[in-house]
Amino acid sequence: MLSHKNLKLMVFIIIEQFFNIFSKEFRFYKLHIPYAIGL
């Protein structure tokens, strides 16, 4: 069984990985959304 500390660390790593992917996507959308709204 994982200790509470290890579990929190694992969750943090997963969130960090997800956020890295999401921030790349977000940067892409941030460039394109203004044009989409403008149209």
PyMOL Python script that loads the backbone (N, CA, C, O; Angstrom):
from pymol import cmd

cmd.read_pdbstr("""\
ATOM      1  N   MET A   1       0.839  -1.197   0.000  1.00  0.00           N
ATOM      2  CA  MET A   1       0.000   0.000   0.000  1.00  0.00           C
ATOM      3  C   MET A   1       0.877   1.252   0.000  1.00  0.00           C
ATOM      4  O   MET A   1       1.873   1.338   0.718  1.00  0.00           O
ATOM      5  N   LEU A   2       0.486   2.198  -0.809  1.00  0.00           N
ATOM      6  CA  LEU A   2       1.233   3.453  -0.873  1.00  0.00           C
ATOM      7  C   LEU A   2       0.979   4.283   0.369  1.00  0.00           C
ATOM      8  O   LEU A   2      -0.133   4.328   0.896  1.00  0.00           O
ATOM      9  N   SER A   3       2.028   4.934   0.821  1.00  0.00           N
ATOM     10  CA  SER A   3       1.856   5.861   1.938  1.00  0.00           C
ATOM     11  C   SER A   3       1.160   7.117   1.429  1.00  0.00           C
ATOM     12  O   SER A   3       1.136   7.384   0.227  1.00  0.00           O
ATOM     13  N   HIS A   4       0.601   7.876   2.349  1.00  0.00           N
ATOM     14  CA  HIS A   4      -0.133   9.090   1.980  1.00  0.00           C
ATOM     15  C   HIS A   4       0.783  10.080   1.262  1.00  0.00           C
ATOM     16  O   HIS A   4       0.375  10.743   0.309  1.00  0.00           O
ATOM     17  N   LYS A   5       2.015  10.169   1.730  1.00  0.00           N
ATOM     18  CA  LYS A   5       2.978  11.110   1.142  1.00  0.00           C
ATOM     19  C   LYS A   5       3.294  10.725  -0.298  1.00  0.00           C
ATOM     20  O   LYS A   5       3.339  11.580  -1.183  1.00  0.00           O
ATOM     21  N   ASN A   6       3.511   9.432  -0.525  1.00  0.00           N
ATOM     22  CA  ASN A   6       3.805   8.966  -1.880  1.00  0.00           C
ATOM     23  C   ASN A   6       2.626   9.186  -2.808  1.00  0.00           C
ATOM     24  O   ASN A   6       2.798   9.546  -3.973  1.00  0.00           O
ATOM     25  N   LEU A   7       1.426   8.967  -2.286  1.00  0.00           N
ATOM     26  CA  LEU A   7       0.222   9.152  -3.084  1.00  0.00           C
ATOM     27  C   LEU A   7       0.074  10.608  -3.500  1.00  0.00           C
ATOM     28  O   LEU A   7      -0.236  10.900  -4.655  1.00  0.00           O
ATOM     29  N   LYS A   8       0.295  11.516  -2.565  1.00  0.00           N
ATOM     30  CA  LYS A   8       0.218  12.947  -2.868  1.00  0.00           C
ATOM     31  C   LYS A   8       1.260  13.333  -3.910  1.00  0.00           C
ATOM     32  O   LYS A   8       0.981  14.123  -4.812  1.00  0.00           O
ATOM     33  N   LEU A   9       2.457  12.776  -3.784  1.00  0.00           N
ATOM     34  CA  LEU A   9       3.532  13.061  -4.735  1.00  0.00           C
ATOM     35  C   LEU A   9       3.150  12.570  -6.131  1.00  0.00           C
ATOM     36  O   LEU A   9       3.359  13.265  -7.125  1.00  0.00           O
ATOM     37  N   MET A  10       2.588  11.361  -6.189  1.00  0.00           N
ATOM     38  CA  MET A  10       2.173  10.785  -7.456  1.00  0.00           C
ATOM     39  C   MET A  10       1.101  11.647  -8.114  1.00  0.00           C
ATOM     40  O   MET A  10       1.175  11.928  -9.310  1.00  0.00           O
ATOM     41  N   VAL A  11       0.113  12.061  -7.341  1.00  0.00           N
ATOM     42  CA  VAL A  11      -0.960  12.910  -7.858  1.00  0.00           C
ATOM     43  C   VAL A  11      -0.387  14.226  -8.369  1.00  0.00           C
ATOM     44  O   VAL A  11      -0.781  14.712  -9.428  1.00  0.00           O
ATOM     45  N   PHE A  12       0.546  14.801  -7.610  1.00  0.00           N
ATOM     46  CA  PHE A  12       1.172  16.059  -8.012  1.00  0.00           C
ATOM     47  C   PHE A  12       1.904  15.909  -9.338  1.00  0.00           C
ATOM     48  O   PHE A  12       1.814  16.782 -10.201  1.00  0.00           O
ATOM     49  N   ILE A  13       2.629  14.801  -9.505  1.00  0.00           N
ATOM     50  CA  ILE A  13       3.374  14.551 -10.745  1.00  0.00           C
ATOM     51  C   ILE A  13       2.408  14.407 -11.921  1.00  0.00           C
ATOM     52  O   ILE A  13       2.652  14.946 -13.000  1.00  0.00           O
ATOM     53  N   ILE A  14       1.317  13.681 -11.708  1.00  0.00           N
ATOM     54  CA  ILE A  14       0.319  13.491 -12.767  1.00  0.00           C
ATOM     55  C   ILE A  14      -0.293  14.828 -13.159  1.00  0.00           C
ATOM     56  O   ILE A  14      -0.444  15.121 -14.345  1.00  0.00           O
ATOM     57  N   ILE A  15      -0.644  15.638 -12.167  1.00  0.00           N
ATOM     58  CA  ILE A  15      -1.222  16.958 -12.432  1.00  0.00           C
ATOM     59  C   ILE A  15      -0.223  17.832 -13.184  1.00  0.00           C
ATOM     60  O   ILE A  15      -0.586  18.548 -14.117  1.00  0.00           O
ATOM     61  N   GLU A  16       1.044  17.764 -12.764  1.00  0.00           N
ATOM     62  CA  GLU A  16       2.088  18.566 -13.412  1.00  0.00           C
ATOM     63  C   GLU A  16       2.243  18.173 -14.877  1.00  0.00           C
ATOM     64  O   GLU A  16       2.361  19.034 -15.749  1.00  0.00           O
ATOM     65  N   GLN A  17       2.241  16.855 -15.144  1.00  0.00           N
ATOM     66  CA  GLN A  17       2.343  16.369 -16.519  1.00  0.00           C
ATOM     67  C   GLN A  17       1.157  16.853 -17.342  1.00  0.00           C
ATOM     68  O   GLN A  17       1.321  17.318 -18.470  1.00  0.00           O
ATOM     69  N   PHE A  18      -0.047  16.738 -16.766  1.00  0.00           N
ATOM     70  CA  PHE A  18      -1.256  17.184 -17.448  1.00  0.00           C
ATOM     71  C   PHE A  18      -1.189  18.677 -17.726  1.00  0.00           C
ATOM     72  O   PHE A  18      -1.560  19.131 -18.808  1.00  0.00           O
ATOM     73  N   PHE A  19      -0.715  19.441 -16.745  1.00  0.00           N
ATOM     74  CA  PHE A  19      -0.651  20.894 -16.889  1.00  0.00           C
ATOM     75  C   PHE A  19       0.343  21.296 -17.972  1.00  0.00           C
ATOM     76  O   PHE A  19       0.109  22.253 -18.710  1.00  0.00           O
ATOM     77  N   ASN A  20       1.455  20.562 -18.066  1.00  0.00           N
ATOM     78  CA  ASN A  20       2.435  20.836 -19.127  1.00  0.00           C
ATOM     79  C   ASN A  20       1.799  20.661 -20.504  1.00  0.00           C
ATOM     80  O   ASN A  20       1.991  21.488 -21.396  1.00  0.00           O
ATOM     81  N   ILE A  21       1.041  19.576 -20.665  1.00  0.00           N
ATOM     82  CA  ILE A  21       0.364  19.322 -21.936  1.00  0.00           C
ATOM     83  C   ILE A  21      -0.691  20.390 -22.177  1.00  0.00           C
ATOM     84  O   ILE A  21      -0.795  20.940 -23.273  1.00  0.00           O
ATOM     85  N   PHE A  22      -1.481  20.682 -21.130  1.00  0.00           N
ATOM     86  CA  PHE A  22      -2.574  21.645 -21.250  1.00  0.00           C
ATOM     87  C   PHE A  22      -2.054  23.037 -21.578  1.00  0.00           C
ATOM     88  O   PHE A  22      -2.659  23.749 -22.381  1.00  0.00           O
ATOM     89  N   SER A  23      -0.941  23.434 -20.968  1.00  0.00           N
ATOM     90  CA  SER A  23      -0.417  24.783 -21.200  1.00  0.00           C
ATOM     91  C   SER A  23       0.079  24.941 -22.641  1.00  0.00           C
ATOM     92  O   SER A  23      -0.019  26.023 -23.219  1.00  0.00           O
ATOM     93  N   LYS A  24       0.612  23.857 -23.218  1.00  0.00           N
ATOM     94  CA  LYS A  24       1.002  23.904 -24.634  1.00  0.00           C
ATOM     95  C   LYS A  24      -0.228  24.080 -25.508  1.00  0.00           C
ATOM     96  O   LYS A  24      -0.233  24.895 -26.430  1.00  0.00           O
ATOM     97  N   GLU A  25      -1.286  23.298 -25.210  1.00  0.00           N
ATOM     98  CA  GLU A  25      -2.548  23.418 -25.937  1.00  0.00           C
ATOM     99  C   GLU A  25      -3.115  24.815 -25.768  1.00  0.00           C
ATOM    100  O   GLU A  25      -3.587  25.423 -26.729  1.00  0.00           O
ATOM    101  N   PHE A  26      -3.066  25.322 -24.541  1.00  0.00           N
ATOM    102  CA  PHE A  26      -3.643  26.626 -24.228  1.00  0.00           C
ATOM    103  C   PHE A  26      -2.920  27.729 -24.988  1.00  0.00           C
ATOM    104  O   PHE A  26      -3.552  28.662 -25.483  1.00  0.00           O
ATOM    105  N   ARG A  27      -1.598  27.626 -25.081  1.00  0.00           N
ATOM    106  CA  ARG A  27      -0.821  28.617 -25.819  1.00  0.00           C
ATOM    107  C   ARG A  27      -1.269  28.630 -27.285  1.00  0.00           C
ATOM    108  O   ARG A  27      -1.392  29.688 -27.902  1.00  0.00           O
ATOM    109  N   PHE A  28      -1.508  27.444 -27.822  1.00  0.00           N
ATOM    110  CA  PHE A  28      -1.976  27.309 -29.203  1.00  0.00           C
ATOM    111  C   PHE A  28      -3.345  27.958 -29.363  1.00  0.00           C
ATOM    112  O   PHE A  28      -3.568  28.717 -30.306  1.00  0.00           O
ATOM    113  N   TYR A  29      -4.266  27.661 -28.438  1.00  0.00           N
ATOM    114  CA  TYR A  29      -5.619  28.218 -28.527  1.00  0.00           C
ATOM    115  C   TYR A  29      -5.625  29.719 -28.290  1.00  0.00           C
ATOM    116  O   TYR A  29      -6.410  30.450 -28.895  1.00  0.00           O
ATOM    117  N   LYS A  30      -4.743  30.174 -27.402  1.00  0.00           N
ATOM    118  CA  LYS A  30      -4.681  31.598 -27.090  1.00  0.00           C
ATOM    119  C   LYS A  30      -4.306  32.400 -28.341  1.00  0.00           C
ATOM    120  O   LYS A  30      -4.709  33.554 -28.489  1.00  0.00           O
ATOM    121  N   LEU A  31      -3.541  31.786 -29.228  1.00  0.00           N
ATOM    122  CA  LEU A  31      -3.179  32.454 -30.481  1.00  0.00           C
ATOM    123  C   LEU A  31      -4.346  32.460 -31.470  1.00  0.00           C
ATOM    124  O   LEU A  31      -4.494  33.393 -32.258  1.00  0.00           O
ATOM    125  N   HIS A  32      -5.177  31.406 -31.421  1.00  0.00           N
ATOM    126  CA  HIS A  32      -6.202  31.232 -32.445  1.00  0.00           C
ATOM    127  C   HIS A  32      -7.587  31.716 -32.040  1.00  0.00           C
ATOM    128  O   HIS A  32      -8.380  32.104 -32.898  1.00  0.00           O
ATOM    129  N   ILE A  33      -7.889  31.699 -30.747  1.00  0.00           N
ATOM    130  CA  ILE A  33      -9.224  32.106 -30.291  1.00  0.00           C
ATOM    131  C   ILE A  33      -9.551  33.559 -30.662  1.00  0.00           C
ATOM    132  O   ILE A  33     -10.663  33.816 -31.124  1.00  0.00           O
ATOM    133  N   PRO A  34      -8.637  34.519 -30.480  1.00  0.00           N
ATOM    134  CA  PRO A  34      -8.973  35.904 -30.848  1.00  0.00           C
ATOM    135  C   PRO A  34      -9.400  36.038 -32.312  1.00  0.00           C
ATOM    136  O   PRO A  34     -10.307  36.807 -32.631  1.00  0.00           O
ATOM    137  N   TYR A  35      -8.742  35.288 -33.195  1.00  0.00           N
ATOM    138  CA  TYR A  35      -9.117  35.314 -34.608  1.00  0.00           C
ATOM    139  C   TYR A  35     -10.499  34.708 -34.808  1.00  0.00           C
ATOM    140  O   TYR A  35     -11.301  35.209 -35.597  1.00  0.00           O
ATOM    141  N   ALA A  36     -10.767  33.621 -34.082  1.00  0.00           N
ATOM    142  CA  ALA A  36     -12.072  32.957 -34.176  1.00  0.00           C
ATOM    143  C   ALA A  36     -13.183  33.893 -33.706  1.00  0.00           C
ATOM    144  O   ALA A  36     -14.238  33.977 -34.334  1.00  0.00           O
ATOM    145  N   ILE A  37     -12.941  34.593 -32.603  1.00  0.00           N
ATOM    146  CA  ILE A  37     -13.925  35.544 -32.073  1.00  0.00           C
ATOM    147  C   ILE A  37     -14.081  36.722 -33.035  1.00  0.00           C
ATOM    148  O   ILE A  37     -15.187  37.216 -33.253  1.00  0.00           O
ATOM    149  N   GLY A  38     -12.956  37.164 -33.608  1.00  0.00           N
ATOM    150  CA  GLY A  38     -12.978  38.276 -34.560  1.00  0.00           C
ATOM    151  C   GLY A  38     -13.834  37.963 -35.781  1.00  0.00           C
ATOM    152  O   GLY A  38     -14.478  38.848 -36.345  1.00  0.00           O
ATOM    153  N   LEU A  39     -13.832  36.688 -36.185  1.00  0.00           N
ATOM    154  CA  LEU A  39     -14.660  36.258 -37.311  1.00  0.00           C
ATOM    155  C   LEU A  39     -16.059  35.984 -36.796  1.00  0.00           C
ATOM    156  O   LEU A  39     -16.938  35.606 -37.570  1.00  0.00           O
TER     157      LEU A  39
END
""", "prot")
cmd.dss("prot")
cmd.show_as("cartoon", "prot")
cmd.util.cbc("prot")
cmd.orient("prot")
